[in-house]
């Protein structure tokens, strides 16, 4: 890590520690514990915002972890905002020249360099007009962003190693190393805008299946410059009641939930941060998902486990939810899986059938981490990422249609999810493997998937899906013949 960066980090942390010590001294002369907690929480949030993007992401993840962070801190960490001081455009011109060439200005008819659309710790964003006349957004990486983030990764790896040495019991339940490595992988991708462009292209293709969902088009992408079409509209939580009909609001809410579930379980690549600021609603009733730098990824098995877990939540099956949670994580040597299942089974019925007015399912899901920690069940980092994403999309939908019911949205998209999973050119070998994995689950979450599959089979005439093992076998034989002839 560069010495200047290290000194700055030490200076910020030291100043915060001194301020916290002063607050502790003042607290001894005051009985106002709530005020002390509030001051401490605000100070922590500001410190994380000061030290940079990686620490902001860490804080946002900690805000979803009730098993390790008290409520008063989580409430404040949820407000974390990656807003940096606006830098003059001249600081970014060398980046544009290096990425687009010395004649980079010829790529644009115009660019508003005096009023950035946004300024974050990794990049600054401007509105412009592309060379073909289309309004566009120009995202330019800060010159020192990559070095700063990678230096911070070195520091956090050292801190994690120290914690694992001095608190082994804690790290058995909370896998800090795995959680940070997942975050680091996401941040590495976020530093290369060509990854974000690829994410946008994939998501844009998926969004075609959802009438109200849009993703901006990539016009140009290099590792440090991204140009995309401009999404005209307002953040989803600022849409006025008079601007869209109730029907359009409901459609947007339902389709946003459906789109996210589809990307969790079919595409297995999903927007990891769909908060209201990243969803722009246009006057004609389309929701544009922007800022695809932070994308979560699931492998096939974990995607199935997450599906079983969320199915348990929305279908009021605490045992399925608990077993899915355990399958994603790990039971420690001192863990009590039976006790955890009982804990979850007692709380889930209170959530059944609630609307977004009454309950945030993503937050509810992450609240189970408290039971998990108490019973010695290690929380999977995947739950943290998916839970944060799920909580964010719910918060966004709540802003436009709070009467949306997750269970109804889930039921509406599950037929398509199962249809597309079945139609994913599954070979006999893959089918056998999937069957073995399903049998190995031995829980009601798996039975939910089977019941959904049966429902799908019964409705095959309306869906146009008719699985035929003979067809699959024939295709397999033809493939072997072509292979032997080739």
Secondary structure by P-SEA (a helix, b strand, c coil): ccaaaaaaaaaaaaaaaaaaaaaaaaaaaccaaaaaaaaaaaaaaaaaaaacaaaaaaaaaaaaccccccaaaaaaaaaccccccccccccaaaaaaaacccccccccccccccccccccccbbbbbbbcccccbbbbbbcccaaaaaaaaaaaaaaaaaaaaaaacaaaaaacaaaaaaaaaaaaaaaaacaaaaaaaaaaaaaaacccccbbbbbbccccccbbbbbbbccccccccccccccaaaaaaaaaaaaaaaaaaaccccccccccccccbbbcccbbbbbccccbbbbbcaaaaaaaaaaaaaaaaccaaaaaaaaaaaccccccccaaaaaaaaaaccccccccccccccaaaaaaaaaaaaaaabbbbbaaaaaaaaaaaaaaaaaaaccccccaaaaaaaaaaaaaaaaaaccccaaaaaaaaaaaaaaccaaaaaaaaaaaaaaaacccccbbbbaaaaaaaaaaaaaaaaac
